[in-house]
Amino acid sequence: MIKIDAPLAADDDAYLKKLCGQQPWPPHHVLWQMAYANYRSHKGNPWQVAPTNFIPDVSAEQTDLYKSRSSSPWIVRIRHMQLQSCPMCGSSVTGSVDHYLPKEDFPEFSVMAANLVPACSHCNSGVKGRTFRGATPNERFLHPYFDTLAGKPLWLTRIIPPYQAAQFEPTPIPGLSAKNSELVQFHLRHVLGPQFHRNAANLWATYPQHLRDEVEGTGPVSSPRARKEIARSLRRSISTSGENSWSASFFRGLLEDEDARKYLASAARPLKATPLPP
C-alpha cells in the first residue's frame, strides 16, 4: 500500500475528448465527462460514485475499450511504474494494472487513468476480484491515488502460536481511528491471499538463521539482541520496500511480540566453535 501521485485530470479529459470524436461515442461525451468529474470529486469512493446509465446502453462497448487499449503507451506506463512495492497489497512485485472500481460494474471508468492503478498480478486476479466495497461506508479499498492515509504505516502481521506451526494475521496497527481501522481491515481482508501467508511463513522459518548469521559469537542469541536485529530488519524493509510492504508488516508485528522474539532467538542455534587447524 503506497500513496502515489494521481494522473492529471486534464490528461484524462483530453483522452476522453479524443475518444468521443470517434463513433459511436460523440452522443455520450457530456455525460461521460460528468462521470469522470464525479469520480474525481469523490476520489473514487464507491459509496459516493454510482454507475452512470447511458442511453442507449453502451456498457459492453465501454468495458471492451480497456481490452483494445491495454497496450497503449499510457497504460503501459502505469503498468510498469517504478515503485517499491504493490500499491494495493504491499507485495514486492508490480507489473500489472488493476481497476480500482471494476470495469464490469463501472464500465465508464474502464480507460480512466485515475481508475487504473499499478498492481501485482495477485491483486489483479486474486482475492479482490470484483469486490469494491463492504457492508458499511467505512468498508472500501484504500485508493493509492487519493487516500493520503496510504503514505503512513497502517498494518502489522501478528504471529499466532503455536510457534512451531505459526499462523499469520494481518491487522491494522494500534492507534488508528475506528474509521481508519475499519477501512484498513477491509482492505487487508480482501487483497491478501495465500501468497502473503506463504511469504510470512518463509520469513518466519528463515529468520532464526538470519539472526544466527548477524549476531557475532557462538553463544545463544538473547531476546534483547534479537529485538535490536529485528528493528534493523524493519528499517531496511521500510527503506527498500515501503512502510506497508509485506516484509515491513512482518517485522513491525514481530517487534511488538516479545514471546515470538524469544522463540526466534531460541531457534537461532548456538554455533560450535571450530578449532583452528594445527
C-alpha positions as CSV (number, residue, x, y, z in Angstrom):
1,M,0.0,0.0,0.0
2,I,1.6,3.2,-1.2
3,K,0.3,6.7,-1.8
4,I,1.2,7.7,-5.4
5,D,0.5,10.8,-7.5
6,A,-2.8,10.7,-9.3
7,P,-2.9,11.0,-13.1
8,L,-3.6,14.5,-14.3
9,A,-7.3,15.3,-14.7
10,A,-6.5,17.2,-17.9
11,D,-4.9,14.2,-19.5
12,D,-8.0,12.0,-18.7
13,D,-10.3,14.6,-20.1
14,A,-8.2,15.1,-23.2
15,Y,-8.1,11.3,-23.9
16,L,-11.9,11.1,-23.4
17,K,-12.5,14.0,-25.8
18,K,-10.3,12.3,-28.4
19,L,-12.2,9.0,-27.9
20,C,-15.6,10.7,-28.2
21,G,-14.5,12.1,-31.5
22,Q,-15.0,8.6,-32.9
23,Q,-18.2,6.7,-33.5
24,P,-20.3,5.6,-31.6
25,W,-19.2,7.9,-28.8
26,P,-20.0,11.5,-29.7
27,P,-23.5,11.5,-28.2
28,H,-22.1,10.3,-24.8
29,H,-19.3,12.8,-24.3
30,V,-21.0,15.2,-22.0
31,L,-22.4,12.6,-19.6
32,W,-19.2,10.7,-19.7
33,Q,-17.2,13.8,-18.8
34,M,-19.6,14.4,-15.9
35,A,-19.0,10.8,-14.6
36,Y,-15.2,11.5,-14.7
37,A,-15.7,14.7,-12.8
38,N,-17.9,13.0,-10.2
39,Y,-15.2,10.2,-9.8
40,R,-12.5,12.8,-9.1
41,S,-14.8,14.9,-6.8
42,H,-15.5,11.8,-4.6
43,K,-12.0,10.3,-5.0
44,G,-13.3,7.1,-6.4
45,N,-15.2,6.3,-3.2
46,P,-17.7,3.5,-4.2
47,W,-20.2,4.7,-1.6
48,Q,-20.4,8.0,-3.4
49,V,-19.8,7.2,-7.0
50,A,-22.7,5.3,-8.7
51,P,-22.6,3.7,-12.1
52,T,-23.7,6.1,-14.9
53,N,-26.6,5.0,-17.1
54,F,-26.0,5.7,-20.8
55,I,-28.9,5.7,-23.3
56,P,-28.7,3.6,-25.3
57,D,-26.8,1.2,-23.2
58,V,-23.1,1.0,-24.2
59,S,-21.7,-0.7,-21.1
60,A,-20.4,-3.7,-23.0
61,E,-18.6,-1.5,-25.5
62,Q,-17.2,0.6,-22.7
63,T,-15.9,-2.4,-20.9
64,D,-14.3,-3.7,-24.1
65,L,-12.4,-0.4,-24.5
66,Y,-9.8,-1.5,-22.0
67,K,-9.0,-4.7,-23.8
68,S,-8.5,-2.9,-27.1
69,R,-6.3,-0.2,-25.5
70,S,-4.4,-2.2,-22.8
71,S,-1.2,-1.9,-24.8
72,S,-1.4,1.9,-25.2
73,P,1.7,3.7,-24.1
74,W,0.0,5.5,-21.3
75,I,-1.4,2.2,-19.8
76,V,1.9,0.5,-20.2
77,R,3.5,3.4,-18.2
78,I,1.0,2.7,-15.4
79,R,1.7,-1.0,-15.5
80,H,5.4,-0.6,-15.3
81,M,5.6,2.3,-12.9
82,Q,8.8,2.1,-10.8
83,L,7.6,1.5,-7.2
84,Q,8.9,0.0,-4.0
85,S,6.0,-2.5,-3.7
86,C,2.5,-3.1,-4.9
87,P,0.3,0.0,-4.1
88,M,-2.7,-2.3,-3.4
89,C,-1.3,-5.2,-1.3
90,G,2.4,-4.4,-0.5
91,S,3.9,-7.4,-2.3
92,S,7.4,-7.0,-3.7
93,V,6.3,-7.1,-7.3
94,T,4.2,-5.0,-9.7
95,G,3.8,-5.3,-13.5
96,S,0.0,-5.4,-13.8
97,V,-2.9,-2.9,-13.8
98,D,-5.9,-3.1,-11.5
99,H,-9.2,-1.3,-11.9
100,Y,-9.9,0.4,-8.6
101,L,-13.7,0.3,-9.4
102,P,-14.2,-2.9,-11.5
103,K,-14.8,-2.2,-15.2
104,E,-17.6,-4.8,-15.2
105,D,-19.5,-2.8,-12.7
106,F,-18.3,0.7,-13.7
107,P,-17.6,0.3,-17.5
108,E,-17.5,4.1,-17.9
109,F,-14.2,4.1,-16.0
110,S,-12.5,1.2,-17.9
111,V,-9.9,3.5,-19.5
112,M,-9.9,6.4,-17.0
113,A,-6.3,6.6,-15.8
114,A,-7.4,7.7,-12.3
115,N,-9.2,4.4,-12.0
116,L,-6.2,2.3,-13.2
117,V,-3.6,1.6,-10.5
118,P,-0.3,-0.3,-10.9
119,A,-0.5,-3.6,-9.0
120,C,0.8,-7.1,-8.8
121,S,-0.9,-9.9,-10.8
122,H,-2.2,-11.3,-7.5
123,C,-4.3,-8.1,-6.8
124,N,-5.5,-8.1,-10.4
125,S,-6.8,-11.6,-10.5
126,G,-6.8,-12.9,-6.9
127,V,-8.7,-12.4,-3.7
128,K,-10.0,-8.9,-4.6
129,G,-11.9,-10.0,-7.7
130,R,-14.9,-7.7,-8.4
131,T,-15.3,-6.7,-4.7
132,F,-15.2,-2.9,-4.4
133,R,-17.0,-2.2,-1.1
134,G,-18.4,-4.0,2.0
135,A,-21.4,-3.6,4.3
136,T,-20.7,-0.2,5.8
137,P,-19.4,3.2,4.4
138,N,-16.0,2.6,6.0
139,E,-15.6,-0.7,4.2
140,R,-13.9,0.0,0.9
141,F,-10.4,-0.2,-0.5
142,L,-7.7,2.4,0.0
143,H,-7.2,4.3,-3.2
144,P,-3.4,4.7,-4.0
145,Y,-4.1,8.0,-5.9
146,F,-6.4,9.7,-3.4
147,D,-6.1,8.3,0.1
148,T,-3.2,10.1,1.9
149,L,-3.6,7.5,4.6
150,A,-1.7,5.1,2.4
151,G,1.5,7.1,2.9
152,K,1.7,6.2,6.6
153,P,2.3,2.9,8.5
154,L,-1.0,1.1,8.5
155,W,-0.7,-2.6,9.5
156,L,1.3,-5.3,11.0
157,T,1.4,-9.1,11.0
158,R,0.5,-10.9,14.2
159,I,2.2,-14.2,14.8
160,I,-0.3,-16.7,16.1
161,P,1.0,-19.6,18.3
162,P,1.9,-22.5,18.4
163,Y,5.2,-21.1,17.1
164,Q,6.3,-24.5,15.7
165,A,3.3,-24.2,13.2
166,A,2.7,-20.4,13.4
167,Q,-0.2,-18.7,11.6
168,F,-0.1,-15.1,10.5
169,E,-2.8,-12.5,10.9
170,P,-2.6,-9.1,9.1
171,T,-4.2,-6.4,11.3
172,P,-4.4,-2.6,11.4
173,I,-1.7,-1.0,13.7
174,P,-2.9,0.2,17.1
175,G,-3.7,3.8,17.4
176,L,-5.7,4.2,14.1
177,S,-9.1,5.9,14.5
178,A,-12.1,3.5,14.5
179,K,-13.0,4.6,10.9
180,N,-9.5,4.1,9.6
181,S,-9.1,0.8,11.3
182,E,-12.2,-0.5,9.7
183,L,-11.1,0.8,6.3
184,V,-7.7,-0.9,6.7
185,Q,-9.1,-4.1,8.0
186,F,-11.5,-4.4,5.0
187,H,-8.6,-3.6,2.6
188,L,-6.3,-6.3,4.1
189,R,-9.1,-8.9,4.2
190,H,-9.8,-8.5,0.5
191,V,-6.3,-8.1,-1.0
192,L,-4.1,-10.6,0.9
193,G,-4.3,-14.2,-0.1
194,P,-2.3,-17.4,0.1
195,Q,0.9,-15.8,-1.3
196,F,1.0,-13.4,1.6
197,H,0.8,-16.2,4.1
198,R,3.4,-18.3,2.3
199,N,5.7,-15.2,2.3
200,A,5.2,-14.7,6.1
201,A,5.8,-18.4,6.7
202,N,9.1,-18.3,4.8
203,L,10.3,-15.2,6.7
204,W,9.4,-16.9,10.0
205,A,11.2,-20.1,9.1
206,T,14.4,-18.5,7.8
207,Y,14.8,-15.6,10.3
208,P,16.5,-17.7,13.0
209,Q,19.3,-18.4,10.6
210,H,19.5,-14.7,9.8
211,L,19.8,-13.9,13.5
212,R,22.5,-16.5,13.8
213,D,24.4,-15.1,10.9
214,E,24.1,-11.5,12.1
215,V,24.9,-12.0,15.8
216,E,28.6,-12.3,16.5
217,G,30.0,-15.1,18.6
218,T,28.9,-18.7,19.1
219,G,26.6,-18.4,22.1
220,P,22.8,-18.2,22.3
221,V,21.1,-15.2,20.9
222,S,19.4,-13.1,23.6
223,S,15.9,-11.7,23.3
224,P,17.2,-8.0,23.5
225,R,19.8,-8.8,20.8
226,A,17.1,-10.3,18.6
227,R,14.9,-7.2,19.1
228,K,17.8,-5.0,18.0
229,E,18.3,-7.0,14.9
230,I,14.5,-7.1,14.1
231,A,14.4,-3.3,14.4
232,R,17.2,-3.1,11.9
233,S,15.4,-5.5,9.6
234,L,12.3,-3.3,9.8
235,R,14.2,-0.2,8.9
236,R,15.8,-2.0,6.0
237,S,12.4,-3.2,4.8
238,I,10.8,0.2,5.0
239,S,13.7,1.8,3.1
240,T,13.7,-0.8,0.3
241,S,10.0,-1.9,0.1
242,G,8.0,0.8,1.8
243,E,6.1,1.4,5.1
244,N,3.3,-1.0,4.2
245,S,5.2,-3.8,2.4
246,W,4.7,-7.4,3.4
247,S,8.2,-7.6,5.0
248,A,7.8,-4.3,6.9
249,S,4.4,-5.5,8.2
250,F,6.1,-8.8,9.3
251,F,8.9,-7.2,11.2
252,R,6.6,-4.5,12.7
253,G,4.5,-7.2,14.2
254,L,7.5,-9.2,15.4
255,L,9.0,-6.1,17.1
256,E,5.8,-5.8,19.2
257,D,5.6,-9.5,20.2
258,E,8.1,-10.5,23.0
259,D,7.1,-14.1,23.0
260,A,7.6,-14.5,19.3
261,R,11.0,-12.8,19.6
262,K,12.1,-15.1,22.4
263,Y,11.1,-18.1,20.3
264,L,13.1,-17.0,17.3
265,A,16.1,-16.2,19.5
266,S,15.9,-19.7,20.9
267,A,15.6,-21.1,17.4
268,A,18.8,-19.4,16.4
269,R,21.0,-22.4,17.4
270,P,24.4,-21.7,19.1
271,L,27.3,-22.4,16.9
272,K,30.0,-24.8,17.8
273,A,33.5,-23.3,17.9
274,T,35.6,-24.8,15.1
275,P,39.2,-25.4,16.2
276,L,41.8,-23.9,14.0
277,P,44.0,-26.4,12.1
278,P,47.4,-27.1,13.6
